[in-house]
Amino acid sequence: MKQIIIILTVLISFTGCKQVNENKPTKIIEEKRETVFIRQYPENISKIFKAHGAIEKWNTMENLEFTMKKETGDEKTTTALKSRK
């Protein structure tokens, strides 16, 4: 009886620990989703974007510079668009 239990234990341990070595190539499917936000701008801002070549062009600009004529002389304003400085 002891021999049967030992034989069964040995058989179960060898068959239970069997490692399957499958070298099948796996396909990794990568899905890219791009979220596009369409914003509604007020009419006066939309006119500015249109005058400067659309919103995409406006986003590539680094600085905004303009001059206002005043009685005391011209006032020149320069603004960094990304940091608003």
MARGU-393574 format. One record per residue: z, x, y of N, C-alpha, C in turn. Coordinates in steps of 0.05 Angstrom, whole numbers, padded with zeros to 5 digits, always signed. Each point is the difference from the previous one (the first is absolute). Example, Ala and Ser with C-alpha at 12.3 -4.5 7.8 and 13.67 -1.06 7.14 Angstrom:
BEGIN
+00156+00264-00114+00000-00018+00024+00000+00018+00024/-00014-00007+00021+00001+00016+00024+00014-00015+00022/
This chain:
BEGIN
+00000+00016-00024+00000-00016+00024+00000+00017+00025/+00016+00022-00001+00001+00018+00023-00028+00013+00005/-00013+00006-00021-00027+00013+00002-00020-00019+00014/+00001-00025-00007-00018-00020+00011+00006-00003+00030/+00025-00001+00008+00007-00003+00028-00009+00025+00016/+00003+00024-00012-00008+00024+00014-00030+00001+00003/-00014-00008-00022-00030+00000+00001-00010-00020+00021/+00012-00023+00000-00008-00021+00020+00006+00009+00029/+00022+00013+00004+00007+00010+00026-00019+00022+00010/-00008+00017-00018-00019+00021+00006-00027-00012+00006/-00009-00018-00016-00026-00013+00005-00001-00016+00026/+00021-00014+00006+00002-00016+00025+00000+00019+00024/+00014+00022-00002+00002+00018+00023-00027+00014+00005/-00015+00007-00021-00027+00012+00004-00020-00020+00010/+00000-00024-00010-00020-00020+00008+00008-00013+00027/+00025-00001+00007+00009-00011+00025-00006+00018+00024/-00002+00025-00004-00004+00019+00022-00029+00010+00001/-00018-00015-00011-00028+00007+00000-00011-00001+00029/-00012+00022+00009-00011+00000+00027-00030-00004-00002/-00009-00018+00017-00029-00006+00001-00012+00017+00022/-00019+00016-00007-00013+00018+00019-00029-00010+00005/-00003-00017+00019-00026-00011+00007-00010+00014+00025/-00022+00013-00002-00012+00013+00023-00023-00016+00011/+00006-00024+00007-00020-00018+00012+00000+00004+00031/-00023+00003+00012+00000+00002+00029+00008-00027+00012/+00016+00002+00020+00009-00025+00014-00014-00002+00027/-00007-00024+00006-00013-00004+00026+00021-00010+00020/+00000+00013+00022+00018-00008+00022-00017-00015+00020/+00006-00025+00003-00015-00016+00019+00017-00002+00025/-00012+00009+00022+00014+00001+00025-00013-00020+00019/+00015-00018+00009-00010-00021+00018+00008+00006+00028/-00019+00001+00018+00006+00005+00028-00005-00026+00015/+00020-00008+00013-00002-00024+00017+00004+00008+00029/-00017-00009+00016+00003+00006+00029+00005-00026+00014/+00022+00000+00015+00007-00023+00016-00010+00003+00028/-00015-00019+00009-00012+00000+00026+00014-00022+00017/+00012+00009+00021+00012-00020+00018-00019-00006+00023/-00006-00025+00003-00017-00008+00022+00019-00012+00021/+00000+00014+00023+00018-00009+00021-00015-00016+00021/+00012-00019+00011-00011-00015+00021+00012+00010+00026/-00017+00011+00017+00008+00011+00026-00006-00020+00022/+00015+00001+00021-00007-00017+00023-00028+00008+00011/-00012-00019+00014-00027+00004+00009-00004+00024+00019/+00019+00005+00018-00002+00022+00018+00002+00027-00015/+00016+00002-00020+00002+00024-00016-00025+00004-00017/-00011-00022-00011-00025+00002-00015-00023+00010+00017/+00000-00007+00025-00021+00010+00018+00003+00030+00004/+00024+00010+00001+00005+00029+00003-00010+00014-00025/+00007-00010-00023-00010+00012-00025-00030+00000-00001/-00012-00022+00008-00030-00002-00001-00012+00020+00019/+00012+00004+00023-00011+00019+00020+00002+00029-00009/+00020+00005-00017+00004+00028-00010-00011+00004-00028/-00016-00018-00011-00013+00004-00025+00015-00011-00024/+00014-00021+00003+00015-00015-00021+00027+00013-00006/+00016-00014-00015+00028+00009-00006+00000+00026-00016/-00020+00004-00018+00000+00025-00015-00003+00024+00018/-00017-00002+00019-00004+00022+00019+00026+00004+00017/+00012-00022+00008+00025+00001+00016+00022+00014-00016/+00002-00005-00026+00021+00013-00017-00005+00030-00002/-00024+00010+00003-00005+00029-00002+00006+00014+00026/+00004-00014+00022+00005+00012+00026+00029+00011+00001/+00003+00022+00013+00026+00013+00003+00014-00008+00027/-00015+00001+00021+00010-00005+00027-00016-00020+00015/+00013-00013+00019-00013-00018+00018+00006+00010+00029/-00021+00003+00015+00002+00011+00027-00016-00017+00019/+00013-00008+00022-00015-00015+00020+00012+00006+00028/-00017-00006+00020+00008+00005+00028-00001-00026+00015/+00021-00005+00016+00001-00024+00017-00001+00010+00029/-00017-00012+00015-00001+00007+00029+00021-00016+00015/+00016+00015+00016+00021-00012+00016-00003+00010+00029/+00014-00013+00018-00002+00008+00028+00011+00029+00005/+00019+00007-00016+00012+00027+00003-00014+00022-00015/-00021-00008-00015-00015+00019-00016-00004-00010-00028/-00017+00014-00014-00005-00009-00028+00023+00006-00018/+00006-00020-00017+00022+00003-00020-00013+00003-00027/+00005+00023-00013-00011+00006-00026+00021-00004-00021/-00006-00015-00021+00018-00006-00021-00011+00009-00027/+00016+00015-00015-00008+00009-00026+00021-00009-00020/-00008-00013-00022+00019-00011-00020-00009+00010-00028/+00019+00011-00015-00005+00006-00028+00002-00026-00016/-00022-00009-00012+00000-00026-00013+00018-00002-00024/+00004+00021-00015+00016-00002-00024+00030-00001+00006/+00009+00016+00020+00028+00002+00006+00008-00016+00026/-00020-00009+00014+00003-00015+00025+00014+00017+00022/-00002+00026-00002+00012+00017+00021-00020+00004+00022/
